[in-house]
Every structure is written in structure tokens, then in C-alpha cells.
Amino acid sequence: MSVPAINLPHVVAELGAVFERYEAALIANDVAVLNALFWDNPLTVRFGIAEIHYGADAIRKYREHFVPPANMPRQLRNLVITTFDEHFATADVEFLRDGDPVGRQSQTWVRFPEGWRVVSAHVSMLI
């Protein structure tokens, strides 16, 4: 088994741009973009701060009814993007919002023919 190429610069740049698109959509609560960036499959998993979603349908239903808090804008720190060859990556970041403890977000991304998609996500807060 060969060792995958880690952090090819062009792949890191691609995923970085997609991650920025995801972040902008999150802050704007752009449900269409958020849904488009998740893999449309029953195997997709999202663990939120206070919710658990198994499958893209459950994630879409959550997003359709989610009302973002007033302090949704956040500051990111310590973003780590790690890519493996051309089609697999992780993105991990800490975030800060006014009045909240430090948050953590982890995403697993896979490049499909239609582009990069989140196949697994986890959001939690340090308490």
C-alpha cells in the first residue's frame, strides 16, 4: 500500500476555498449552499452541539427549521486542513462567538465528481 500524498498545495487551496464558501454560507444561514456542500447520502453524519443527524435528509430537515442565534458571526482560529491525495481531506477549526465558550468543528471532506462534499461533521463546545 502506498503512502498518500499529504497536503498537495493545489488540493489544500481547493479545499480552503470550499471551506471559506461553507463558512460564509453558515454565517449567512444560506441553507441551499449548506445543503449542497453536504454529501447527499444516507451515510452522511452530522453531530451538532445539541443534535444528531444521520443521513442527508435529516441534515436538510434540521437546516430548514434552524433559526440561527443572534450572535452567529464567529471568529475562527487554528484552522487545520489536511489533505490526502486528491480526494480526501479533513478540516478542523476552533471558533469564538460572543458570550460562548470555545467551539470546535471537524469536517471530513471527499471530492466527488460534483465537487468537495462533507461526509461527516462534528461541532462541540468546550465547557
SULSULGI-V670720 format. One record per residue. D_LAST is the distance of its C-alpha to the last C-alpha in whole Angstrom. Layout:
BEGIN
d_last->D_LAST
d_last->D_LAST
END
This chain:
BEGIN
d_last->41
d_last->41
d_last->38
d_last->36
d_last->36
d_last->33
d_last->32
d_last->35
d_last->35
d_last->37
d_last->34
d_last->31
d_last->33
d_last->33
d_last->30
d_last->28
d_last->30
d_last->29
d_last->26
d_last->27
d_last->28
d_last->25
d_last->23
d_last->26
d_last->26
d_last->23
d_last->23
d_last->26
d_last->25
d_last->28
d_last->28
d_last->31
d_last->30
d_last->27
d_last->29
d_last->31
d_last->29
d_last->28
d_last->30
d_last->32
d_last->32
d_last->31
d_last->29
d_last->27
d_last->23
d_last->20
d_last->17
d_last->15
d_last->12
d_last->13
d_last->17
d_last->19
d_last->22
d_last->25
d_last->28
d_last->29
d_last->30
d_last->27
d_last->25
d_last->28
d_last->28
d_last->24
d_last->25
d_last->28
d_last->26
d_last->23
d_last->23
d_last->21
d_last->19
d_last->20
d_last->18
d_last->18
d_last->20
d_last->17
d_last->18
d_last->18
d_last->18
d_last->18
d_last->20
d_last->22
d_last->25
d_last->27
d_last->30
d_last->32
d_last->36
d_last->36
d_last->34
d_last->31
d_last->28
d_last->24
d_last->22
d_last->18
d_last->17
d_last->14
d_last->14
d_last->13
d_last->14
d_last->15
d_last->12
d_last->9
d_last->6
d_last->8
d_last->9
d_last->11
d_last->15
d_last->17
d_last->21
d_last->24
d_last->27
d_last->31
d_last->34
d_last->36
d_last->39
d_last->38
d_last->35
d_last->32
d_last->30
d_last->26
d_last->26
d_last->23
d_last->20
d_last->16
d_last->13
d_last->9
d_last->6
d_last->4
d_last->0
END
